[in-house]
Amino acid sequence: MIVTRLAEIRRRIDAACRRAGRDPRQVRLLAVSKRQDEARVRAAVAAGQRLFGENYLQEAAARIARFGRGELSWHFIGHLQSNKAAQAAELFDMVETVDRVRIMAALDKRCGALGRTLDILLQVNVGREGQKSGVLPEEAEELARAAAQFPALRLRGLMTMPPFADEPEASRPHFRALAELAGELRPLFADPGHIELSMGMSADFEIAVEEGATIVRVGTLLFGER
Ligand SMILES: *Cc1c(COP(=O)(O)O)cnc(C)c1O
């Protein structure tokens, strides 16, 4: 039952917050609904879940059209090509996977035309994996500075996906590195008093919370296998 799983995940987030001396209200659960049956997503909405993450634009467009934006928030967490950025700018409340100036320029242009602002996160490849999206940590400052030239974009924080590992503890140094990097870049964020750190998935979200996550992205553990 999705309602039970939702409560259990929230309980585990809250427990991780207590262990780390954090306020549980600082951590939002993002339900990753990519490639999940609509009935499961509906069940999550019925159980009170309001924040969802999608990876594929076509699927997301259809789903957001059916579910609406009103009460729900949608974050884009997939790989973004610059020729698809305009569509992402129309659909989402936040784009978490920005890793190039070209993407920023395309998002900004569309948002400017729509007369809206868009929250973005920079995706950082903390594990330095060759095939992975995201900027390398040492490139993040330059990209964060570039965000200031785009009036429709609000740089809210950083996002990462650490290397896959069998042992959740293996993610901890990567989460810690992302939090440290965010601290170094603090003045470059739109709201330095509230920096978003999107990190942690089904296998390692509690460790991410202990290391300062403000958004944990949970799919399989909430909805079941895709
Ligand atoms: C699919 C996905 C998730 C969720 O992964 P689970 O292991 O199913 O919780 C989180 N973040 C990103 C970027 C994803 O693509």
The ligand as an SDF file (V2000), in Angstrom:
LIG
                    3D

 15 15  0  0  0  0  0  0  0  0999 V2000
   15.0590    7.0880  -10.9600 C   0  0  0  0  0  0  0  0  0  0  0  0
   15.7120    8.1660  -10.1790 C   0  0  0  0  0  0  0  0  0  0  0  0
   15.5670    8.2420   -8.7820 C   0  0  0  0  0  0  0  0  0  0  0  0
   14.8120    7.2330   -7.9520 C   0  0  0  0  0  0  0  0  0  0  0  0
   15.5140    6.0450   -7.8440 O   0  0  0  0  0  0  0  0  0  0  0  0
   14.9990    4.8570   -6.8940 P   0  0  0  0  0  0  0  0  0  0  0  0
   16.2160    4.0470   -6.6740 O   0  0  0  0  0  0  0  0  0  0  0  0
   13.9190    4.1690   -7.6400 O   0  0  0  0  0  0  0  0  0  0  0  0
   14.5100    5.4830   -5.6370 O   0  0  0  0  0  0  0  0  0  0  0  0
   16.1630    9.3140   -8.1370 C   0  0  0  0  0  0  0  0  0  0  0  0
   16.8630   10.2630   -8.8080 N   0  0  0  0  0  0  0  0  0  0  0  0
   17.0300   10.2070  -10.1360 C   0  0  0  0  0  0  0  0  0  0  0  0
   17.8170   11.2720  -10.8150 C   0  0  0  0  0  0  0  0  0  0  0  0
   16.4790    9.1570  -10.8550 C   0  0  0  0  0  0  0  0  0  0  0  0
   16.6780    9.1010  -12.1910 O   0  0  0  0  0  0  0  0  0  0  0  0
  1  2  1  0
  2  3  1  0
  2 14  2  0
  3  4  1  0
  3 10  2  0
  4  5  1  0
  5  6  1  0
  6  7  2  0
  6  8  1  0
  6  9  1  0
 10 11  1  0
 11 12  2  0
 12 13  1  0
 12 14  1  0
 14 15  1  0
M  END
$$$$
